[in-house]
Amino acid sequence: MRGFRHFFCHAYGVNIDYEQLAMNLDKARLLGPSLTQDVENFLKQVTEIE
């Protein structure tokens, strides 16, 4: 992870706000189950169309 952070900071010239990153990560983790269900529903609908 350290290598990625080093690359990201130097490649884009942006400082990482770790507090904001942590909040966004928490939100993304909460979306995981919903995303899985949404994808399953979408795939079910697509296969019904065929």
N, C-alpha and C positions, 0 to 999 in steps of 0.2 A: 504494500500500500504506500509505503514511503516513496518508492520510485515514481508511482503514478502522481502523487501529490507534488513531488519535485517537478516532474514534467509539466503538469497542469499549470502550476504557478509560473513557470518560466516560459511555457509555450504561449500562454494567453495573457500574461502580465496582470493577473487578477489575484488579489488576496482572498483567501477562502474565509468566509464567516462561518466558523464551526458551530456556533449556536444556531444559526439559520439552517445550516446543513443538517444538524441533529433534528430540528423541528420538521424539516421536509422529509427526512428519513422516517420519522415516527408516523407522519401522515401517509407515506407510501406503504409502510408496513400494514397500516389499517386497511388500505385499499386492496391488498392482496386477495383476500377471500372473495370480495365483490368482483374483482377482475376475473378470477377463475370462473366464477358462476356466469358472468356475462359472456365470456368466451365460449363456455359450454352451451349456453342458450343460443348464441349466434350460430355455432356449428350445427346444432340440432335443427335450427330453422333453415340453414343452407341445405342440409341433406334432405329435408322435407320438400324443398323446391325442386330438386333434381328428379 
